[in-house]
Amino acid sequence: MAPAAANYYTPPTHAPQKQRGYRICDTCGAVENPSIQKFRLCGGCLTTQYCSPECQKSHWPSHKAICQHTAAQLSGAKQQPTGPSYPDENLAKYLRKFTSTHASLLGWAGFQALQLKRIPANIRQHALLIELSYHPCKESLFRFSIAETHIVPRSYVTSHDPLVAADIDRREDRCRKSGGIGTLVILVQCGGISQVMPVEVDPPSKITWDSREDWKEVLRHFVDSGRSDFKPISTTARGVVYG
């Protein structure tokens, strides 16, 4: 089978410190183009991103509850003692950065893990759990490696935190109204800290990725190699598209 990524065997084309993950404005759905304009992260939760101050301001009434909740979790993680469960007081911040940096790769892996090309209904029943190992390192792209991956019931994520569940439901409703199949839920965990990554999946007519069984290998390859330049191969009516 051909590699799932166009650049699987090639070295990264950009310096690590300049690489960015795939970002979408949480208000209007605009896709970030870093060469033109870099999106801003919410200063409270360090998770939600916006294309403009106007979008951030208009989203605040609905974002306030989950933002304050996430910010409290971040603050609480910093106060935990270091040790096997909490190896670094900055672990929560590092985990959020990891999720943002590898957003495209993680979303692709979740899409493949749940077999959404063949069984779109899986998006409402299951979630992808990714367990990471932490490595104290100054270079951010080498702080984590893949330990294990699991397909878990979606309720495993939503039943533990009502505010997170409500935020996922909001995204789910928005996605379906725009013709999408729903919100893919990915849970990234390390050292007792968790990061939920919801991904709104396009309508079937726009889903061009082939089904892949080697998603675990690809995920491990890019994360463990310290690479954030994942470019998936998509098959369309016009042929093969990279990225």
Buried (B, 14 or more C-beta within 10 A) or exposed (E): EEBBBBBBEEEBEEEBEEBBBBBBBBBEEBEBEEEEEEBBBBEBBBBBBBBBEEBBEBBEEBBEEBBEBBBEBBEEBEEBEEEEEBBBEEBBBBBBBBBBBBBBBBBBBBBBBBBBBEEBEBBEEBBBBBEBBBEEEEEBBBBBBBEEBEBEEBEBBBEEBEEBBBBBEBBBEBBBEEEBBBBBBBBBBBBBBBBBBBBBBEEEEEBBBBEBEEBBEBBBBBBEEBBBBBBBBBEEEEEEBEE
